[in-house]
């Protein structure tokens, strides 16, 4: 066997000795259901209903939050932003929803022992009480890293990126005159630099 073939064989054996990459887990798996439950606690209850205790309970003390428009935040900064911006006006706040079918979960293991999970998906933000047909909404991709701490899931890293505003479409074909079409900004809400607005018409 020549040197070239020997090197190729050694490289193949090396690759074969590496752990195989884990595929995303099935939606009916225990891990997927647990991560979706954690997502619901933090976002459906914490973010949408402003139950701030859900953030305190389920977010790691060393949270790293990355936003493609507003930079980074630690847990204290994130909690402050949620309290003062997201939850300061319950009647005009952004509501976060997962895009159906977009969620993927991947197990993180150390020598076969589960220690965390990666969650990926797409979510939308709509302003509560606003006319979505006119307002539109914001969509973004996200990646979350969850760690298993003494049997409890904690959100360690959150990356929210590719934020795009989707324009709403009027429900009818009537074209309003210039005065009617002029929107008046009544309220503006910002977390990081992601801005949500509520509008009314004269």
Phi, psi and omega in degrees: 000127182281171184299320182298314180291326179295317179296319180297319180294317179298319180294320179295319178295323178296314179297322180293336180277347180285147177298140178286145181293136179283132175281166178298147183280158180291150181294338179265009180280158179299318182297315180300315181296321180294316181293322177294326177293320178294320177300317180296318181297317183284317188261312180295318181267309183292305184284307186286322182259000178058038172272086189297337179297336178291326175292313181301319184287322192250359179256134180296147180298336180253039179306140171238115180247124181242129182233132186288350178245333188241015175080212186244157176217147170267186185297315182298317180292320179296314179297320179296317180296318179295314183294315187273336183250298185297317187255014181281339179225087185304334183271355181219036185265161175287143176245126182261132176227146175281141174284124184305132177082000184269347187283133175227142179230134179235133181284144171247121184232154174235105183054043176086358180258123181292127177232352181186185180205150174252129178245130177233150179180189178233134177231160181238150178235122179235146181279122181300131177085353181271160176279100185297329179299333179260316185291318190081198183202171177249136177240149181205157172267157178213154172227127178242138172251119179254136176245143179268109183249106179052044178082001181243131178285136178229136176282113184265317183224134178229126178238120179241122189212172180059044178289129179221134176271129178256120181293141175283164178240134179297143185288341180233174184266002180294132179262113182289156176287175186301319181293318181293328184280347182283115180274141177252124179283119180262328186206141179227134185232131184229131167239128194057240175240018178275118189252135175241144181227155172244134184236154169226169180241146177287000000 
